[in-house]
Amino acid sequence: MGSVFVFIPSVDRGGDRADDRLFVKEILKDLDFKYRSVLVLFYLERQSIREIAATLKKPEVLVKVWLCRARKLVLQKHGKIV
């Protein structure tokens, strides 16, 4: 799989935590619900692929596809790994 990035509001980007939260919100607001939900569940809630699949009542393979696509969309739109 491609690059792994972490969506954690406390990541130090040189700003404070409020700035980090706004940055994450900005990234997430532009995504479709399915992509936003898998990113939030995986990175913020720290759920496993299996747990996300159970939460969303979707097959694990679909959750993996959505997670991969969501990562690519963020990378394309923001030009960097968060």
Secondary structure, 3 states (H helix, E strand, C coil): CCCCCCCCCCCCCCCCHHHHHHHHHHHHHCCCHHHHHHHHHHHHCCCCHHHHHHHHCCCHHHHHHHHHHHHHHHHHHHCCCC
